[in-house]
Each structure stands twice: as structure tokens, then as C-alpha cells.
């Protein structure tokens, strides 16, 4: 059951990235980055078994951020990818701050959701910090590495730069997070086992996102179809025509 749900989630999430690009262009992808990092940090609290491997939810949502930055890099340039990482980092900080505020308020006698919300928003400062730091560093590294490989290969072999940058950065994130979050609490060997299990799952997910990167180029030749052209864009178009 969990395996089927995981596959379904992967398809829905990756198609969601393409849809946001199609409807809202790079602004949609910026929005997706912010949503993905918040939802992933909520999902990660839930532990599940998938194909006999114990793991936390959130892997697919986290992985979708790499697909998002790769699409931004291909269609809108390296600066757009870096901007997306900055926006996601700001969204994560905002989520942490308002989650703390939510827990701090004292419920009245009519409240029925406080216990559940405390469970959802419960967070260790150390684990949350480790997650945030590794998310930003790994995504930033992914943008740089993707661009470097793209330049070295003359813009060819998109599948190669997508898989190499995503897999390396995903693995680095898993190992960095496991050590920063759990070393001292659990033995080093156990921390490495967690990192290896998470990396194997993320490697499979990374291989699955490559077709969606190609689909983004094929189906989304015209992006942002729901966006209205603002005055600045109109002025730029007129100046270009002149």
C-alpha cells in the first residue's frame, strides 16, 4: 500500500512542478519551492515502511526542489535557480517562526486541535537547524554543479547533469543531515545507516525526475499562461520592438 502511494505521490508531485511552470512560469516554480520545503518539513515527522525500508515521509517533496531548480536553470538561468533557493530558505524560516508561535498560544476550553497541532509542529531545534542548513547548502550546490556540468558539456546531455548533480547533492544532504542531527544521540554507525537508506531512496527518486525535466522543455514551451503581463513587461516589449 505504501509503495503504491509513494509512486502515486511521486507522479502527482513532479507533474505539479510542471503544472506550476506551465501556469505561472518561474513565479510558479518559486512558489513551489516555498510550498515544498514547508510541506516536506511537516511530512518528515511521519515514519513509514516502504518496500521494507524504514524512512520518514518528505523525500519526494524534498526531491521535487531539485527538479524545480533544474527546470529554472534550463529555462530561466542560473540566477533564477539561486533566487528559488533563497525564497525557499525564507519560507522555511517563516514556517519555523510561526510554528513556534502556534505552539506558544494557550488554547481555551473549547479547543479540540491543540494536541494534534503540537504533534505536527513539535520540532527539535537541532534537527530543524540541521534540516534547514543541509537543504539550503545542498540545493545551492546543486544549482552550481548543474551549471558547471552544463558548461563543460556544451549544453548537451541534460540527463547526465540532472542525475549527477541531483544524486550527489541528495546524498550529501542525507549524510550531512544524519550526522548533524543525530550524532551523539545515536552511534555513528546507526547515523550512517540512516543516511545510506535515505540516499538509496532519493537516488531512485532522482532517476525518476529526469523524464519530467525533458517534459518541462517539450510541454512547457509557453510558460506562465495564467499570468497577466504587467506594465514593466509591456514597456520592455515596446522598447525591444523600437
Secondary structure, DSSP 4 states (H G I P E B T S, - for coil): -HHHHHHHHHHHHHHHHHHHHHHHHHHHHHHHHHHHHHHHHHHTT-EEEETTEEEETTHHHHHHHHHHHHHHHHHH-HHHHHHHHHHHHHHHHHHHHHHHHHHHSPP-TT--SHHHHHHHH---HHHHHHHHHHHHHHHHHHHHHHHHHHHHTTT--HHHHHHHHHHHHHHHHHHHHHHHHHBTTB-HHHHHHHHHHHHHHHHHHHHHHHHHHHHHHHHTSS--TTPPPPHHHHHHHHHHH-
